[in-house]
Amino acid sequence: MAKNVVQTIDDSVKINTLLVSVSEKSGLDTLIPGMIAVNPDLVILSTGGTFGRIKEILGSEANRHLRQVSDYTGQPETQGGLVKTLDFKIYLGLLTETYNEAHQADLARTGALPVDMVVVNLYPFARTVATAEATLENARGNIDIGGPAMIRAAAKNFIRVASVTDPGDYPDILEKLTAGKGCLTLADRYDLAARAFEHTAAYDRAIADYLAGKAGETLQSCYQTGA
């Protein structure tokens, strides 16, 4: 099957739908109200503890703007939050192209929203394995799957979607959204995409280096194997 060749895009894209799922929640108390001030019709999709933090920040305004990803997708989070965002509607919303009629038909068919920005940072793998008491199982539990997938999907589709991975960028993002009347430019999205792939590359490198440095005996000492 031939891949899409995109020729027509929008330079400025308004952020109407925001997907937020973060391990590090600092800065949300500035970012979220700031984005709503720029676009009073903003829809925010979120999960777990991030949802709870945003609900706390928004107070009485939460019901107007905030939706649980599980309510949006119709699929509850699995035990321990193992699967939260790995859903067709999420990735359709991240990967669709504005001027692709088939993509737009898929959105209409499923009731999915085109997601314009993701704000995602990852489980603290490097910080976890740096502690003296860290075990292989602690490390395994802090390997993020959904986060890198969302970051990569958004970054791949920089022609429409912004991928934000660093809380330190929130003030700059708000400044650009304010100046752009709720929009980010292609140059903005491209810059964020390049940094997003650097972020996921460093994350995967940390995991690979850690696993490569563990001897086979570590497996036996950490786990009991069945018959």
C-alpha positions as CSV (number, residue, x, y, z in Angstrom):
1,M,0.0,0.0,0.0
2,A,1.4,3.4,-1.0
3,K,2.1,5.8,1.8
4,N,0.5,9.2,2.0
5,V,2.5,12.0,0.4
6,V,1.4,15.2,2.1
7,Q,1.6,18.4,0.1
8,T,-0.9,20.7,1.7
9,I,-0.8,21.7,5.4
10,D,-1.6,24.7,7.6
11,D,1.2,26.8,8.9
12,S,-0.7,28.0,12.0
13,V,-2.7,25.3,13.9
14,K,-5.0,26.3,16.7
15,I,-4.8,24.2,19.8
16,N,-8.3,23.1,20.4
17,T,-7.7,19.6,21.9
18,L,-4.9,19.0,24.4
19,L,-3.8,15.6,25.6
20,V,-1.8,15.7,28.9
21,S,-0.2,12.7,30.7
22,V,2.8,13.6,32.8
23,S,5.0,12.0,35.5
24,E,6.4,15.4,36.4
25,K,3.4,17.7,37.2
26,S,5.3,20.9,38.0
27,G,4.2,23.8,35.9
28,L,0.7,22.5,35.1
29,D,-0.8,25.2,37.4
30,T,0.6,27.8,35.0
31,L,0.2,26.0,31.7
32,I,-3.4,24.8,31.9
33,P,-5.0,28.1,33.0
34,G,-2.8,29.9,30.5
35,M,-3.9,27.8,27.6
36,I,-7.6,28.1,28.6
37,A,-7.2,31.9,28.8
38,V,-5.9,31.8,25.2
39,N,-8.6,29.4,24.0
40,P,-11.7,29.3,26.3
41,D,-13.1,26.4,24.3
42,L,-10.1,24.2,24.9
43,V,-10.8,20.4,25.5
44,I,-8.3,18.6,27.7
45,L,-7.9,14.8,27.7
46,S,-6.0,13.4,30.6
47,T,-5.3,10.3,32.7
48,G,-4.9,9.1,36.2
49,G,-2.9,11.3,38.5
50,T,-2.5,14.0,35.8
51,F,-6.3,14.2,35.5
52,G,-6.6,14.6,39.3
53,R,-4.0,17.4,39.3
54,I,-5.7,19.3,36.5
55,K,-9.1,18.9,38.1
56,E,-7.7,20.4,41.2
57,I,-6.1,23.3,39.3
58,L,-9.3,24.1,37.4
59,G,-11.8,23.7,40.2
60,S,-15.3,24.5,39.1
61,E,-14.2,24.9,35.5
62,A,-13.0,21.3,35.3
63,N,-16.3,20.0,34.0
64,R,-16.3,22.4,31.1
65,H,-12.8,21.5,29.8
66,L,-11.5,18.2,31.2
67,R,-12.3,14.7,30.1
68,Q,-10.9,11.4,31.3
69,V,-9.2,9.5,28.5
70,S,-11.1,6.4,29.7
71,D,-14.4,8.2,29.3
72,Y,-13.3,9.4,25.9
73,T,-12.2,6.0,24.6
74,G,-14.8,3.9,26.4
75,Q,-12.0,1.7,27.8
76,P,-11.2,1.8,31.5
77,E,-7.6,1.9,32.6
78,T,-6.1,-1.5,33.4
79,Q,-4.9,-2.5,36.9
80,G,-2.0,-0.4,38.0
81,G,-2.4,2.0,35.0
82,L,-0.7,-0.5,32.7
83,V,-2.8,0.5,29.7
84,K,-4.3,4.0,29.7
85,T,-3.7,5.8,26.3
86,L,-2.9,2.9,23.9
87,D,-6.1,3.2,22.0
88,F,-7.2,3.6,18.4
89,K,-9.1,6.8,19.0
90,I,-6.0,8.4,20.6
91,Y,-3.7,7.6,17.8
92,L,-6.2,8.4,15.1
93,G,-6.4,11.8,16.7
94,L,-2.7,12.2,16.8
95,L,-1.8,11.0,13.4
96,T,-4.6,12.3,11.1
97,E,-3.7,14.9,8.5
98,T,-6.0,17.9,8.0
99,Y,-6.4,17.6,4.2
100,N,-6.6,13.9,4.0
101,E,-10.3,13.0,3.2
102,A,-9.9,9.4,4.4
103,H,-8.5,10.5,7.7
104,Q,-11.3,13.0,8.2
105,A,-13.8,10.3,7.4
106,D,-12.2,8.1,10.0
107,L,-12.5,10.8,12.6
108,A,-16.2,11.2,11.8
109,R,-16.8,7.5,11.8
110,T,-15.3,7.0,15.3
111,G,-16.2,10.3,16.9
112,A,-12.5,10.9,17.5
113,L,-11.1,14.3,18.1
114,P,-8.0,15.6,16.2
115,V,-5.5,16.1,19.0
116,D,-3.5,19.3,18.4
117,M,-0.9,19.1,21.2
118,V,0.4,16.5,23.6
119,V,2.1,17.4,26.9
120,V,3.8,14.2,28.0
121,N,6.8,13.4,30.2
122,L,7.9,9.9,31.1
123,Y,8.2,7.6,34.0
124,P,11.4,8.5,35.9
125,F,13.5,5.5,34.8
126,A,17.0,7.1,35.2
127,R,16.1,8.5,38.6
128,T,14.7,5.1,39.7
129,V,17.7,3.0,38.8
130,A,20.1,5.5,40.3
131,T,18.9,4.7,43.8
132,A,20.9,2.1,45.8
133,E,17.8,0.0,46.6
134,A,16.6,-0.2,42.9
135,T,15.9,-3.7,41.7
136,L,15.5,-5.0,38.2
137,E,11.7,-5.2,38.8
138,N,11.7,-1.5,39.9
139,A,13.5,-0.7,36.7
140,R,11.1,-2.8,34.6
141,G,8.1,-1.1,36.1
142,N,9.4,2.3,35.2
143,I,9.8,1.6,31.5
144,D,7.2,3.8,29.9
145,I,5.3,2.5,26.9
146,G,2.3,4.8,26.3
147,G,4.3,8.0,26.9
148,P,7.0,7.5,24.2
149,A,4.4,6.2,21.8
150,M,2.3,9.4,22.2
151,I,5.4,11.6,22.0
152,R,6.6,9.9,18.8
153,A,3.2,10.0,17.1
154,A,2.8,13.7,17.8
155,A,6.3,14.5,16.7
156,K,6.0,12.4,13.5
157,N,2.8,14.5,12.7
158,F,4.5,17.8,13.3
159,I,2.7,19.1,10.2
160,R,-0.3,19.4,12.5
161,V,0.5,18.4,16.1
162,A,2.8,19.9,18.8
163,S,4.7,17.6,21.1
164,V,5.7,19.1,24.5
165,T,8.0,17.1,26.7
166,D,9.8,19.6,28.9
167,P,8.0,21.6,31.7
168,G,10.7,24.2,31.2
169,D,9.2,25.0,27.9
170,Y,5.7,25.9,29.2
171,P,6.3,29.6,29.6
172,D,7.7,29.8,26.0
173,I,4.7,27.8,24.7
174,L,2.3,30.1,26.4
175,E,4.0,33.2,25.0
176,K,3.8,31.8,21.5
177,L,0.2,30.8,21.9
178,T,-0.7,34.2,23.2
179,A,1.1,35.9,20.3
180,G,-0.5,33.5,17.8
181,K,-4.0,33.8,19.2
182,G,-4.1,30.2,20.3
183,C,-2.0,28.9,17.4
184,L,1.5,27.4,16.9
185,T,3.3,27.7,13.7
186,L,4.9,24.9,11.6
187,A,8.3,26.2,12.7
188,D,7.2,25.9,16.4
189,R,5.9,22.3,15.8
190,Y,9.0,21.3,13.9
191,D,11.3,22.5,16.7
192,L,9.3,20.7,19.3
193,A,9.3,17.5,17.2
194,A,13.1,17.5,17.0
195,R,13.4,17.9,20.7
196,A,10.8,15.3,21.4
197,F,12.7,12.6,19.4
198,E,15.9,13.6,21.2
199,H,14.0,13.1,24.5
200,T,12.7,9.6,23.6
201,A,16.1,8.6,22.2
202,A,17.8,9.5,25.5
203,Y,15.1,7.6,27.4
204,D,15.6,4.5,25.4
205,R,19.4,4.8,25.6
206,A,19.2,4.9,29.4
207,I,17.0,1.7,29.4
208,A,19.3,-0.1,27.0
209,D,22.4,0.8,28.9
210,Y,20.9,-0.3,32.2
211,L,19.7,-3.7,30.9
212,A,23.0,-4.3,29.2
213,G,24.9,-3.7,32.4
214,K,23.0,-6.3,34.4
215,A,24.5,-9.8,34.7
216,G,22.3,-12.9,34.2
217,E,22.4,-13.6,38.0
218,T,20.3,-10.5,38.5
219,L,17.4,-12.3,36.9
220,Q,17.6,-15.3,39.2
221,S,17.9,-13.2,42.3
222,C,14.9,-10.9,41.3
223,Y,12.4,-13.5,40.1
224,Q,11.2,-16.9,41.0
225,T,10.4,-18.9,37.9
226,G,7.5,-21.3,37.6
227,A,7.6,-24.9,36.6
